[in-house]
């Protein structure tokens, strides 16, 4: 999937793509046709950079409800001929998840669309998972025959069916069909279930990789074999070294960290860092200076995992380096530094935004560190990240840091966060938003009564609402 094009943060489309609470608030005051056009654009062209972890579906479903939005655009998208050509589940996954929430809210047409797509669409497994949570037994039973028809009779079709049943995310439809009164349906699903269980048992009986009794050299060679196959195995290989290496093996591991093959070097650096070896920090610095890109990455990752005081002291010395090791040192101080490291963490935060923009991966740790260390001077940078980042998770981290550093958070960003797409951000807002704004009291009551809201959010909301239903 190509990276989505995100509109500027000051536009309605840009706000909705980011999942910001202000997106909903602006959409509800904008012309309805304009708001629905922007909403459909987001649902049909998933704006998330990481669609597997960022939340948008409940956020968009709620806005469809508030706008009394029709589902014609979603229907046309799902049943477009492109559905057969583009089988990537990210093309339709967000739309199907939105339909799932709308079905939970009682939108019958959403339930019907899910049923139709489960019977005829390419990404039918996603639709079936949505229905497994929301449809009744009768509706699911009606899908048994069209779903099983996707798998032709014969060895190949039966094997594919067994794999699908084995790997299904929601088992309810398959369990229901295993007890179906139609003998042909029940027999085939039961056979697929038994075959899938047998396949899993066979894989467990034929594990690949190191065995007890392997030598240090064998483990390092196995890691290098992974490099040659295009698979990074240095992390599991380092765990294997923990099991097989003794004090007498340390010289060999140190030599591997200095000038071994790529896989061996990555493995040795990881092992020595996890062991807090006295030479490892010098070896990491050497690897960053002389190693290949994978070795540099492994060295930096190994350094960031270290918890020792020596690693924190070295981070203070490295923090001003203009390379990846310097950036890693800033993150180490953000996670484990003390009050004396505030200036270094703030400098790393500013440099990351200035050099790589508001979506730089390093910002996740630095933003958390700014909040942990209570760096008040970081508030302007954190506000910029909050407004501009396309990542709803990073925005939530920025909001959490602002709650610890910005005295105006409770009457500012915390208010719009009550409408945010991420439940953790809504929970934070429920604990901090000041109730002098009438919108806050109304929103808290609505969240408390919404059956689709997460339990943690509702717990936070109820802690702010008195027994008589008034905010406290």
PyMOL commands that set and color helices and strands:
alter all, ss='L'
color gray80, all
select helices_A, chain A and resi 12-18+21-27+32-44+57-67+72-78+82-85+89-91+93-104+108-120+124-134+137-141+144-148+155-167+172-178+183-205+216-229+234-244+247-259+262-274+280-290+293-305+309-318+324-336+339-356+363-372+376-388+392-405+409-411+413-417+423-432+438-449+455-464
alter helices_A, ss='H'
color red, helices_A
deselect
rebuild
show_as cartoon
